[in-house]
Amino acid sequence: MKMIKELARGTAEPLVLRVLAEGPQHGYGILQAIRERSGEVLEFTEGTIYPLLHTLEEEGLVTAAWEVLASGRRRKSYALTPAGEKRLAEARQQWERFRGAMDALFGPGKVVRDGI
């Protein structure tokens, strides 16, 4: 199932921070983690993630470091900073409020009429 763009708008930042809360990761690894953990519902492109990572780095929410692979190829790895951890905690609180509101509107026991 493909991502519904209107619903996914605004979720990229907290999802990236959530993945990085588990440890440093490179950009493509972040994309894979989001896609796999969401059951392939959430799929972001490199054109979305890499500019976001640069913005997060500029804001001090993540740090970046180059690593050299055994093949000699270099890739940038990103890690969460304390400020990033704080932003993730705030995003988690906002999500809980949003989810509560959506559950109140669409949750179990709610009457659905005319496909609404």
C-alpha positions in Angstrom: 0.0 0.0 0.0 1.4 3.4 -1.0 1.7 6.3 1.4 -1.2 8.7 1.4 0.7 11.9 0.9 -1.8 14.2 2.6 -1.8 12.1 5.8 1.9 11.6 5.8 2.7 15.3 5.4 4.7 16.5 8.4 5.6 13.0 9.6 9.0 12.8 8.0 10.9 14.7 10.8 9.6 12.7 13.8 10.0 9.4 11.9 13.6 10.2 11.1 14.3 11.2 14.7 12.6 8.0 15.9 14.8 5.9 13.7 17.9 7.7 14.9 16.9 7.3 18.5 17.9 3.6 18.1 21.4 4.6 17.0 23.4 6.2 14.1 22.2 5.4 10.6 22.9 6.5 7.1 20.2 8.1 4.9 19.3 5.1 2.9 19.1 3.0 6.1 16.7 5.5 7.5 14.5 5.2 4.4 14.5 1.4 4.6 13.7 1.4 8.3 10.7 3.7 7.9 9.4 1.7 4.9 9.9 -1.7 6.6 8.6 -0.8 10.1 5.5 0.8 8.6 4.7 -2.3 6.6 5.6 -0.4 3.4 2.8 2.1 4.0 5.2 5.0 4.5 7.7 5.4 1.7 9.7 8.6 1.5 12.1 9.5 -1.3 15.8 10.4 -1.1 14.7 13.8 -2.3 12.6 14.2 0.9 15.0 12.6 3.4 18.4 14.1 2.5 17.3 17.8 2.6 15.5 17.0 5.9 18.7 15.5 7.3 20.6 18.6 6.3 18.0 20.8 7.9 18.1 18.7 11.1 21.8 19.0 11.2 21.7 22.8 10.8 19.2 23.0 13.6 21.5 20.9 15.9 19.0 18.0 16.1 21.4 15.5 14.5 25.1 15.3 13.9 26.7 13.8 10.8 30.0 12.0 10.3 31.6 10.4 7.3 32.5 6.8 7.5 34.6 4.7 5.2 33.2 1.3 4.2 35.4 -1.8 3.7 34.9 -1.2 -0.1 36.6 2.2 0.4 33.3 4.0 -0.4 32.3 6.8 2.0 28.8 7.5 3.4 27.5 9.9 5.9 26.0 8.6 9.1 23.6 10.6 11.2 23.1 10.5 15.0 20.6 12.1 17.3 21.7 14.9 19.6 20.2 15.8 23.0 18.3 18.6 21.3 17.0 16.0 18.8 15.9 13.7 21.7 14.0 16.6 23.1 12.3 17.4 19.8 11.4 13.7 19.4 9.8 13.7 22.9 7.7 16.7 21.9 6.7 15.1 18.7 5.7 12.0 20.6 3.4 14.0 22.9 1.8 15.8 19.9 1.3 12.4 18.2 -0.5 11.0 21.3 -2.8 14.0 21.4 -3.5 13.7 17.7 -4.1 9.9 17.9 -6.4 10.4 20.8 -8.5 12.9 18.8 -8.6 10.6 15.8 -9.5 7.6 18.0 -12.4 9.7 19.5 -13.6 10.4 15.9 -12.9 7.1 14.2 -12.3 4.6 17.0 -14.2 1.4 17.8 -17.9 1.8 18.3 -18.2 4.9 16.2 -21.1 5.0 13.7 -20.0 5.3 10.1 -22.6 6.5 7.6 -22.3 7.0 3.9 -18.7 6.0 3.9 -17.7 8.8 6.2 
